[in-house]
Amino acid sequence: MSIPFDPYYTWLGIPPEEQPPTCYRLLGVRLFEENLDVIENAANARANYLGGLQSGEHPAEARRLLEEVRAARIELLDSGRKAQYDQQIRQCFPAGPAAPQSRASLEAPPVCFPKKAPAAAQPSAFPSEPIPARIYLLRAFAVGAAAAGALLLLALLGWLRQGNLARERAAIVLLWPESQREGAEMRLDQQLRPVPPTGAVEIACEPGRHRISVMRPGFAPYEQVVTLLPDQTESVRPTWIAETKQVEGRKKPPESLQPPTAPPEQPPTERPVGESAAITPKPPQAAAPALPGPKPRPVEPPPMVESSAPAAETPPQTRPEPGMISSSPSQPQRLPQPSVDIQNRIAEDLKETLRTGATSSAEENLQRARQWIELADQAKERPNERYVLLRRATELAARAGDLDLAVAAVETLATEFEVDAIELKADAISTLAAQATEEKAIGAVVKQVDRFIDEAVAGSRLEIASRVADEAYQACMRSQGKPFRKPMYDRRAEVQRLQPVWQQFQEQSARLAEKPDDPEANLAVGRWYCLVQGDWARGLPHLAKGSDAELSNLARKELAGPPVSPEETIAMGDAWWDAAQSRSDEDKSGLMRHAGTWYEQARLKVASSLQQTKLTKRLEEIAKLGRAPAVEKPPAAEFPQGRWVDVMSRVAPGLDSVAGNWQQVQGALTVTPAKASRLMLPVQVKGSYDLQVEFVRLEGDDSVAILFPVGSESGAFHLGMTGQAAGLARIDGRLANSNPTTRRRVPLVNNQRCLVEISVRTQADQVGIQVSVNGTPLTGWMGRAGSVTTGPSWRLLDPGRLGLGGNNVAVAFHAAKLRMVSGEAAWVRADSARP
């Protein structure tokens, strides 16, 4: 006769007589524990342990216990709930459950209920003479009633605990047209869920990582993995791939739909991180370039979806999978805008699918804009639909007052479609400027106009820059715009002062087309490109042909070839600096900034302390000039949501290094062995994002570190620590090799490429972190953002920047890419934004 499986006893050491356990017993802490850090650490350890069991022989039991652990965590970390829960326990047991005799480990938690003493040791409560039979019956009845009452009270406590869990849940909403649900199946984490034939499809679930899979006759299964924070609702829209032949008898999704889980503390087989993991791809699958060492992500096949737009009118473009690091990236060809009829038809279909209604409040508009951007991200292979979604999202975001979101949507449109980005951004700004009456909205207009003017001037669109500046200034003249009037007045005046130069540039450009060697025309065009736009590469040839002898000679000298030695570099900067001193204010600032570009290069190489002092003083003077020319400033949306951006190629080791010997060698960023070597990447990040880092550990047997912002602090992932450990640091002050995220026996092989991807998701004061190595999930953590910190040995000068590091190892970093999901990112230096 087989013994029934008892997960409480087998996994947590809780015997049957102590079931159902209290929250304290479940987490393995002492009864009425007051230290919240002890409770949270115990809950995280339990969750990590049970999470690794979900892929074992009893996944349902593991998920059920994991849910109970999460409920206990919520119950005991909330001071109000904990006080109420403790009172309930005291009422059920007036004398109080027996305290544990000794502190035990989480694997053998202390007992929170008294064990029954052996029968021989129990003192008798009755005389030794014979007892009548009726007394035995009464005693048995009393004991049975008491036991039943105790079980009833414990069941009530368990019910209360489950009720509290329901107060803090998450949800997945499927944007699934009713016409596509006939005969369909839906599973969440491999558990079958009913598909409602009509109405919304919403699945309530626990915060954490989930895999949603849906199946429909005649189409390949659709699956998506989502990570949810408490009280978060994530929208998922299935896309359908038509099958080439009928698949019969499908009753369950393929094995590839098994939700990925972090490997257990001691995996049964040891696989070096530098080697490729065997991952079963999903058919059909297109070929994709692969890195030499790590196995890339499977490339999603281009979905053949049901679309309102005829495929022949705008064929989908084949693009690499967004998560792939490509050795030779290329910009996709921009597509034409869909016709008005196609746009209207798609808009009607989307309106029916999303059941959109009239929206009026800013909150409703903003929520709708974000929802449509999410849908656009899922429609990358349906360009017509993607275009409509992004255009509508731009309009809604502008009406809601979120110009950052509107501009990000325009940037994405301009990357993929033949649209006028400057005109679209101007329309968005004008929309908000016309309706902005509150200080926050007017401030958003001024902030975005400040960036927009630079971009418009850089694109030689001064007429649009002037119009938008006027509209923004009119918004500042409203009662709530007083704090912004002076800076907006000055900014508009700058644009107005450019009008004569712009007019001269237009006239002389036309003349230059007829007479390419005309000195006056070349000077006017060269001044515009170099001193207004900051585009010296384009303007220097014109200055060299211009009528200004001094500027012409300097331009010819620079075009003859770049200086070689630090002394020659300084001399080049001095020549432009001296020329600036006798010029008008408009020309003087542009010439001084150009001198500064040479000083910046020389400062990294010059050895003389006297020269260093001179360069530092002049660079400080240049910094006081204020606004740089448009081309020298980072673009307004350098980090559009959903697009990978290279953040390593613009590193300047002399400026970004914090500790260690960092160098750029043949396209790689290298560091020699030293304790806690670290370098900051030249970008600040705030919000939710994905980070990819590709590297090779060349020598040594200690950790490679990747540092990343989490709220106001930095987090770090260490791989290859002594003892073949990996983990996040620090979690509640605990090091990477001794906290719930620690993974053992994860060897890092020297001289083999490794690809690490870190996903950070933030919501209010909560954060979720997931780490994958070579395409395989390794570890993760979810909790308060303030629980993630960095020790003094690994601290960066700016915790808002990304960073790389190594501890007593030699490493070559080959790539670092950033993809924003929400929030914002910005280069820390103007020169970082130049290719």
KERO-808564 format. One record per residue (C-alpha): x, y, z; residue in one letter. Coordinates in steps of 0.25 Angstrom, whole numbers, plus 5000, padded with zeros to 4 digits. Example, Ala and Ser with C-alpha at 12.3 -4.5 7.8 and 13.67 -1.06 7.14 Angstrom:
2
504949825031A/505549965029S/
This chain:
835
500050005000M/500650134996S/500750255005I/500050375001P/500950494997F/500950605008D/501650725002P/501550795016Y/502350685022Y/503250645011T/503650785006W/503550865019L/503650775030G/502250805036I/501650675041P/500150635039P/499750675054E/500250815051E/499450835039Q/498850925034P/500051015039P/499951155044T/500651265035C/501851265044Y/502051105044R/501851115029L/503051215027L/503851145038G/503951255047V/503651265062R/502251295067L/501951445067F/503251475061E/503351635061E/504651645052N/504051685038L/505451655031D/505451515037V/503951485032I/504251545018E/505551465016N/504951335021A/503751355011A/504751385000N/505551265003A/504251175003R/503751234990A/505051204983N/505051064988Y/503651034984L/503851104971G/504951004967G/503950894970L/502950934960Q/503650864949S/503750734958G/502750614960E/501750694967H/501550834961P/500150854965A/500550834980E/501750924978A/500851034972R/499851024984R/500851034995L/501551144987L/500251224987E/500051195002E/501451245005V/501151374997R/499851395005A/500651375018A/501651475014R/500651575011I/499951545024E/501151565033L/501851675026L/500651765028D/500651825042S/499151835043G/498851695037R/499851635046K/499351695059A/497951645055Q/498451505051Y/499251495064D/498051535072Q/497251425065Q/498351315069I/498351365084R/496751355084Q/496851215078C/497951175088F/497751255101P/498951185108A/499751205095G/500451095086P/501651045092A/502951125087A/503951045079P/505050995088Q/506151035079S/506351115066R/506451025054A/506851045039S/505751075029L/505950925024E/505550885038A/504650995043P/504351005058P/503050945063V/501951045067C/500950945073F/501150855085P/501450715081K/500650605089K/501450545100A/501550395100P/500350325108A/501250275119A/501750415122A/500450485123Q/499950505137P/498550445140S/497450545142A/496550435149F/496550345161P/497150205159S/495950135162E/495050075151P/494250175143I/492850155139P/492650135124A/491750255123R/492950335128I/493750285116Y/492650315106L/492550455112L/494050475112R/494150425097A/493050515093F/493750635100A/495150605093V/494450585080G/493750715081A/494950795085A/495750735074A/494650765064A/494550915069G/496050925068A/496150875054L/494950965050L/495651095056L/496951055048L/496151035035A/495551175038L/496951235040L/497351175027G/496151225020W/496451365025L/497851355020R/497351325006Q/496351435007G/497451535010N/498251484998L/497151514989A/497251664993R/498651674986E/498551604973R/498951624958A/498251594945A/498451564930I/497451624920V/497351554907L/496951644895L/496251534888W/495151564878P/493951474880E/493951424866S/495251354868Q/494851274881R/494051164875E/494651034879G/495851104885A/496651054898E/497351144908M/498351104919R/499051184929L/500351114934D/499850984928Q/498550984935Q/497350984926L/496451114928R/495051134922P/494951224910V/493651314911P/492951314897P/492651464899T/493151584908G/494451614913A/495551504916V/496151534929E/496951434937I/497251464952A/498551414957C/499751434967E/500851534965P/502051474958G/502451404945R/501351334937H/501151274923R/499851284916I/499651194904S/498351194895V/498051094884M/497051104872R/496651004862P/497551024849G/498551114855F/499851084863A/499751104878P/500051244883Y/500851264896E/501451384904Q/502151404917V/501751514926V/502351564939T/501351634948L/501551714960L/500451724971P/499151794966D/499651804952Q/498851764940T/499551724927E/498951724913S/499251614904V/498751604889R/498851464883P/499451464868T/499051344860W/500051264851I/499251184840A/499651034840E/500050974827T/499250844830K/498250804840Q/498650754853V/497750654859E/497550614873G/498250734880R/497750734894K/498950804901K/500050904897P/501350844893P/502450834903E/503050964899S/501951034906L/502450984920Q/502651104928P/504151134930P/504651124944T/505951154951A/506851034953P/506850974967P/507951004976E/508750884972Q/508350844958P/508550694954P/509450724943T/510550824942E/510650914930R/511651024928P/511051154926V/511951174914G/511351064907E/510051064899S/508851004905A/507950914897A/506650984895I/505550914887T/505051024877P/503651044873K/503251004859P/503251074849P/504451154851Q/505351244843A/506851234843A/507551354850A/509051384852P/509651324865A/510751374874L/511951284875P/511751244889G/510351264895P/509051204889K/508251324884P/506751334887R/505851254878P/505351344867V/503851364866E/503251334852P/502551444845P/501151424849P/500151404838M/498951474845V/497651514841E/497651654838S/496751764832S/497751814823A/498151734810P/499551674811A/499851714797A/499751864800E/500851874810T/501651744811P/502251714825P/503651734826Q/504651624831T/505351684844R/506251614853P/505651564867E/505751684876P/506551614887G/507651574877M/509051634877I/509351644863S/510851654858S/510451744846S/509151814850P/508451894838S/507351994838Q/506051944833P/505552004820Q/504352104824R/503052064819L/501952164813P/500852204821Q/499552124819P/498452184811S/497352264818V/496352154815D/497252044821I/497452134833Q/495952154835N/495652004833R/496651964843I/496252064853A/494852014852E/495251874855D/496151914867L/494951994872K/494051864872E/495151774877T/495551874889L/494151914891R/494652054892T/493652164895G/493752314896A/494852364906T/494952494912S/495852504925S/497352504924A/497452374932E/496552304922E/497352354910N/498652324916L/498252184920Q/497652164905R/498952214899A/499852114907R/498952004904Q/499052034889W/500552044890I/500551904896E/499751854884L/500651924874A/501851854880D/501151724878Q/500751764864A/502151774858K/501851684847E/500551754843R/501051894839P/499751954835N/499151914848E/500451964856R/500352094849Y/498952124853V/499152084867L/500352174868L/499752294862R/498452284871R/499352264883A/500152384879T/498852464879E/498352414892L/499652434900A/499652574895A/498252604900R/498552534913A/499752624915G/500852514914D/501752574903L/502852484906D/502052364902L/501452434890A/502852474885V/503352324888A/502252274879A/502552374868V/504052334868E/503652184866T/502752234855L/503852304848A/504752194849T/503852094842E/502952184833F/503152304823E/502552404832V/503052544836D/503452534850A/503652674853I/502252714848E/501652604856L/502352644869K/501952794866A/500552744865D/500552674878A/501252794885I/500152884879S/499052794884T/499552804899L/499952954898A/498552994894A/497852924905Q/498852934916A/498453014928T/499052944940E/500552964944E/500852824942K/500352824928A/500952954924I/502352904930G/502252774921A/502052864909V/503252954912V/504152834915K/503752764901Q/503852894894V/505252914899D/505652784892R/504852804880F/505452934876I/506852874876D/506352764867E/505552854858A/506752944856V/507652824854A/506652784843G/506652924837S/505152944840R/505253074847L/503853124843E/503253004851I/504253034863A/503753174863S/502253144862R/502353044873V/503153134882A/502053244880D/501053144884E/501753094897A/502053244901Y/500553274900Q/500253154909A/501253214919C/500453344919M/499253264926R/499153284941S/499853154944Q/500953174935G/501753284942K/502853194947P/503253164932F/503053304926R/504453354927K/505153224922P/504153214910M/504353354907Y/505853344906D/505653214898R/504753284888R/505653394887A/506853304883E/505953254871V/505653394867Q/507053434867R/507353314857L/506353374847Q/507353464840P/508353354839V/507353254834W/506853354824Q/508253374819Q/508553224819F/507253204810Q/507653314800E/509153274799Q/508753124798S/508053154785A/509153234780R/510153124784L/509353034775A/509753114763E/511153164768K/511753054776P/513053134779D/512353264783D/513153314795P/511953394802E/510953274799A/511953174805N/512153264817L/510653274820A/510453124818V/511653084826G/511253174838R/509853114838W/510352974838Y/511552994848C/511153104857L/509653084858V/509452934856Q/510752894861G/510952804849D/512452824846W/512652714837A/511652764828R/512052914829G/513552914829L/513652894814P/512753024812H/513553104823L/514853064815A/514253124802K/513653244810G/514053394809S/514553394824D/516053374823A/516253334837E/515153234837L/515553184824S/516953164828N/516553084840L/515553004833A/516652964822R/517652924833K/516652834840E/516152774827L/517652744823A/517652634834G/517452614849P/518552644859P/519352524864V/520052564877S/519352634889P/520152754887E/519652764872E/518252744877T/518352854888I/518952944877A/517752924868M/516752954879G/517553084883D/517453124868A/515953124869W/515853174883W/516653304879D/515853324866A/514553324875A/515053444884Q/514853554873S/513453494869R/512053534872S/511353454883D/510553364873E/511853324866D/512753324878K/512053214886S/512053124874G/513553144872L/513853124886M/513052994887R/513752944875H/515052974882A/514552894893G/514452764885T/515952764883W/516252804897Y/515352684902E/516152584893Q/517552644898A/517152644912R/517152484912L/518552484907K/519352604912V/520352574923A/520752714927S/519952764940S/520052904935L/519352864922Q/518352784929Q/518052914938T/517953004925K/516952904918L/516152884930T/515953034932K/515553054918R/514552934918L/513952994930E/513753124923E/513153064911I/512152984920A/511653124925K/511253164911L/509953084913G/509153024902R/510052944892A/509652944877P/508552854873A/509352744866V/510252734878E/509152704888K/508552564889P/507252544880P/505952564888A/505652414887A/506952344887E/506352224894F/505052194889P/504252084896Q/504351944890G/505651974882R/507051924886W/508152034887V/509652004887D/510152074900V/511552024900M/512152074887S/512152214893R/512852184906V/514052274909A/514952194919P/515652324923G/514352384927L/513452264931D/514452174939S/514252164954V/515252064958A/516251974950G/516951984937N/515951994926W/516352004911Q/515651994897Q/516351884889V/515851844875Q/514451884878G/514351814892A/514451884905L/515451814914T/515851814928V/517151744935T/517051674948P/516851754960A/515851764972K/514451814969A/514851874955S/513651954950R/513252054939L/511952134937M/511252124924L/510952274919P/509452264920V/508452284932Q/507252194933V/505952214941K/504752114940G/504651984934S/505651924924Y/506351804918D/507851804918L/508751704909Q/510251694912V/511151604904E/512551574909F/513751474911V/514451444923R/515951434919L/516551394932E/516351374947G/515251294954D/514451404961D/513251484957S/512851574945V/511851684950A/510751754943I/510151874950L/508851934948F/507852044954P/506751994963V/505952114968G/506952214975S/508052104977E/508852014968S/508651864968G/509751764963A/509751624957F/511051544959H/511351424951L/512551324953G/512751354967M/513751264975T/513051134977G/512351144964Q/511251234970A/510351334963A/509351434969G/508751574971L/509351674981A/509051724991R/507651674995I/507351725009D/508751745011G/509151605008R/510251574998L/510051504984A/510651374990N/509651365002S/508251414998N/507051354992P/507451384978T/508751304980T/509051194970R/510151094972R/510851004962R/510751104951V/512151104945P/512651214936L/513651154925V/514851244922N/515051284907N/513551254903Q/512551364900R/511451384910C/510151464908L/509351514920V/508051584920E/507451654932I/505951704932S/505551804942V/504051844944R/503651944954T/502351994959Q/502252094970A/503152044981D/503151894976Q/504151834966V/504351704959G/505651654954I/505851534944Q/507251494940V/507551394928S/508851344924V/509051294909N/507551294907G/507251214920T/506551274932P/507451264944L/506951344956T/506051454959G/505451534971W/504251624974M/503951714985G/504251854990R/505151934982A/505851984994G/506251844998S/507251844986V/508551914989T/510051914985T/511151904995G/512252004996P/513251914988S/512351924976W/511752054977R/511652144965L/511852294965L/510452314959D/509452204964P/508552234952G/509552184942R/509752044936L/511151984939G/512051874936L/513151804946G/514051694949G/514651644962N/516051594960N/515851554946V/516151594932A/514951614924V/514651664910A/513251724908F/512751714894H/511351774894A/510351844904A/508951884899K/507851954906L/506351944902R/505352034910M/504051974913V/503552094921S/504152214928G/505252294921E/506752284918A/507752394914A/509252404911W/510052464922V/510952554912R/510552624899A/511752554892D/511152414896S/510052444887A/510852454874R/511152334866P/
